[in-house]
Amino acid sequence: MEFLEGKMKFNEKLLEIIVCPECKAELKLTPDNTGLRCDQCKRVYPIDENGIPHLLLEEATVEE
C-alpha cells in the first residue's frame, strides 16, 4: 500500500468487490479519499488511517 499524507492509501481494487451494506449499491471513493460513498442511499463510510474502510451502518454518515 502507498502512503498519502502520512496515512496508508485505500486499495481501490476493493471497489470491485465491496458494496454498500445497506442497499448493496456500488461504492465510490470520496474526492478527499477519506471515505466510500454510496450514490443510492447517500451514506459515506469512513476510511481509517490504515486505509481500511469501516462498512458499519452506525459509523456511516448520510449526506444530502
TIROTOR-398916 format. One line per 5 residues: number of its first residue (from 1); their letters; for each residue x, y, z of C-alpha. Coordinates in steps of 0.05 Angstrom, whole numbers, plus 5000, padded with zeros to 4 digits. Layout:
N
NUM = A = X Y Z | ...;
This chain:
64
1 = MEFLE = 5000 5000 5000 | 5021 5071 4987 | 5023 5127 5038 | 4982 5190 5028 | 4996 5250 5075;
6 = GKMKF = 5022 5203 5129 | 4965 5154 5120 | 4961 5089 5082 | 4923 5096 5017 | 4859 5057 5006;
11 = NEKLL = 4867 4999 4957 | 4819 5019 4901 | 4817 4947 4875 | 4770 4932 4934 | 4716 4975 4899;
16 = EIIVC = 4708 4917 4850 | 4683 4871 4905 | 4652 4911 4962 | 4583 4943 4961 | 4541 4986 5008;
21 = PECKA = 4520 4944 5067 | 4452 4980 5069 | 4428 4977 4997 | 4480 4935 4961 | 4497 4990 4911;
26 = ELKLT = 4566 5007 4884 | 4612 5049 4928 | 4657 5105 4903 | 4718 5137 4935 | 4703 5208 4961;
31 = PDNTG = 4743 5264 4928 | 4785 5274 4991 | 4799 5199 4997 | 4772 5195 5068 | 4710 5153 5055;
36 = LRCDQ = 4669 5110 5009 | 4604 5140 4983 | 4540 5105 4961 | 4503 5147 4909 | 4439 5108 4920;
41 = CKRVY = 4428 5116 4995 | 4477 5174 5004 | 4517 5140 5060 | 4591 5154 5068 | 4632 5101 5103;
46 = PIDEN = 4698 5126 5134 | 4767 5100 5115 | 4815 5098 5174 | 4889 5119 5175 | 4909 5048 5156;
51 = GIPHL = 4868 5050 5092 | 4814 5005 5120 | 4741 5022 5104 | 4692 5017 5162 | 4629 4989 5130;
56 = LLEEA = 4585 4991 5192 | 4519 5028 5187 | 4529 5060 5255 | 4595 5091 5231 | 4567 5118 5166;
61 = TVEE = 4543 5188 5155 | 4485 5206 5109 | 4496 5264 5061 | 4443 5307 5027;
